[in-house]
Amino acid sequence: VAFGTPTRRSLPARGASPGFRFTLYAIVSITLMFLDQRSGWLENARYALQGAAYPIQLAVDSPSAAWGWLQESFETRERLRAENQRLAARQRELEMRVLQFEALERENAELRGLEAALPAVADRWVVAEVVNVELNSLRQRVLVNRGTRNGVFKAQAVLDDRGLLGQTTHVGPWSAEVILVTDPEHAVPVQIERTGLRTIAVGAGTSGALALPYLPSNADIKRGDLLITSGLGGVFPAGYPVARVAEVRRDAVQPLAQVRATPLAKIDSSREVMLVWFREGHPAAPVNVAEGELQAGREDIQPQRTKGKPLTPRIESGAGSAPLPQGERGKKEEKQ
Amino acid sequence: MSARMREPRLQVLASSLVALIVSALPLPPMLDALRPPLLVLVVLYWSIAAPRAGGLTLGFAAGLALDTFQGSVLGQHAFAMSLVTYIAVREHQKIRSKP
């Protein structure tokens, strides 16, 4: 009789058999994958999961946060004073530059025949702290501690004090995942500041490089050129600095130039980033083409939409609608 | 299996949580390559040592947690983890008998 008993009758029945459960879970997870990939239906589920995961992520970050706090509280008096002095000097320098900038802005408006200078495209911003970092060749993401409770939405531009850092992808109630410009899945529409040539910068997967894969080998680009956002694509406002060209390789065999650029933002070391809301209808605001699948899912994490009439100051002469966005970038860059 | 032991559910949950935290800990890239997939190992251990305490549900939940943390397609790790735990739970007596 013992020979006849099946060997695989191990667990006394309590609930469903493992085989049945496995089939069930497999079906559930494949459905999840399909729904998550193909449509925005799971936005709500992700939102809830991200909210649930946030305490654990904070716990993960706590050792380094505690270390930073300790270091800060044991800083010596001299070092603090030195830092204070340095910051004061920097502050003076920046104020000087702001003065100069305002004069330039007025002059610029006059030259273009406008009655008043345009307001800056960034309407307001929120400083967020980086909680978790993931930097490898396949994924370049950071997690920041601001979410929908602070008004953060999906596909929001993220900057640091030097340049463009990335945009938000998954937004939770208290946290948001930021895909960096160097992520291989990320692309920024850029413009070469010197020539105005527009192209696309794709992340290269290392924290120090962007690639410009779509430039013909006779394109006018050289080492040291500044890349700024072009305002196309519906996410980033025009005129923010992104990267500086580090290397241009032209191969006689290949039709495309191989261009690498280093991002200006401190990709792997910034602890604080800025989430930016842009002014609706501003000429330098992103052109709204982000319709379609981006609009699916939760109501309160939708990308910002430009609605209403464009905000153009009156133009004195009968020049019609002068191409304003082109001239905007000089000013923005000055400001950074 | 006549002596009915209490299922170590608390230990299972606690150790899985710790493993999840360790697997989410940011490490410098050099060490990152050497980091073992601790959550998978813990879930595997429990599905062999106490297949009824966590079992497939634990595997699925752990996979879903990994998906959330790593931002991958929802269900990707969940599927892989339920497959691994399914095999482990099904074969746990055979595996346990071999040292």
Contacts between the chains, C-beta under 8 A, distances in Angstrom:
chain1	res1	chain2	res2	distance
A	8	B	90	7.0
A	10	B	90	7.9
A	10	B	92	7.3
A	10	B	93	5.3
A	11	B	51	6.7
A	11	B	52	6.7
A	11	B	89	7.9
A	12	B	1	7.9
A	14	B	52	6.9
A	18	B	51	8.0
A	18	B	55	7.1
A	18	B	56	6.1
A	18	B	86	5.9
A	18	B	89	4.8
A	18	B	90	5.5
A	19	B	86	7.6
A	19	B	90	7.4
A	21	B	55	7.6
A	21	B	56	4.6
A	21	B	57	7.6
A	21	B	86	7.7
A	22	B	56	6.0
A	22	B	82	6.0
A	22	B	83	7.3
A	22	B	86	3.9
A	25	B	56	6.0
A	25	B	59	7.8
A	25	B	60	4.7
A	25	B	78	7.3
A	25	B	79	7.8
A	25	B	82	4.2
A	26	B	79	6.2
A	26	B	82	6.3
A	26	B	83	7.2
A	28	B	60	7.6
A	28	B	75	7.6
A	28	B	78	7.7
A	29	B	60	7.2
A	29	B	63	7.3
A	29	B	75	3.9
A	29	B	76	7.7
A	29	B	78	4.2
A	29	B	79	3.9
A	29	B	82	6.6
A	30	B	75	6.7
A	30	B	79	6.5
A	31	B	75	7.4
A	32	B	74	4.9
A	32	B	75	3.2
A	32	B	78	6.8
A	33	B	73	5.2
A	33	B	74	6.8
A	33	B	75	3.9
A	33	B	76	6.0
A	33	B	79	7.1
A	35	B	74	7.8
A	36	B	73	5.2
A	36	B	74	4.1
A	36	B	75	6.5
A	37	B	73	5.5
A	42	B	74	5.8
A	45	B	74	7.1
A	46	B	68	7.5
A	46	B	74	6.6
A	49	B	64	7.4
A	49	B	68	4.4
A	49	B	74	7.9
A	50	B	68	6.4
A	52	B	68	7.7
A	53	B	65	7.2
A	53	B	68	4.9
A	53	B	69	6.1
A	56	B	17	7.6
A	56	B	20	6.6
A	56	B	21	6.1
A	56	B	24	7.0
A	56	B	69	7.8
A	57	B	24	6.7
A	57	B	69	7.5
A	59	B	21	6.0
A	60	B	21	5.6
A	60	B	24	4.9
A	60	B	25	5.5
A	60	B	26	7.4
A	61	B	26	8.0
A	64	B	26	7.7
A	132	B	24	7.1
A	132	B	26	6.1
A	133	B	26	5.0
A	134	B	26	7.3
A	134	B	70	7.5
A	134	B	71	7.9
A	135	B	29	6.9
A	136	B	29	6.8
A	136	B	32	6.9
A	139	B	70	7.7
A	139	B	71	7.4
A	141	B	71	6.3
A	169	B	71	7.4
A	170	B	71	6.2
A	177	B	71	5.6
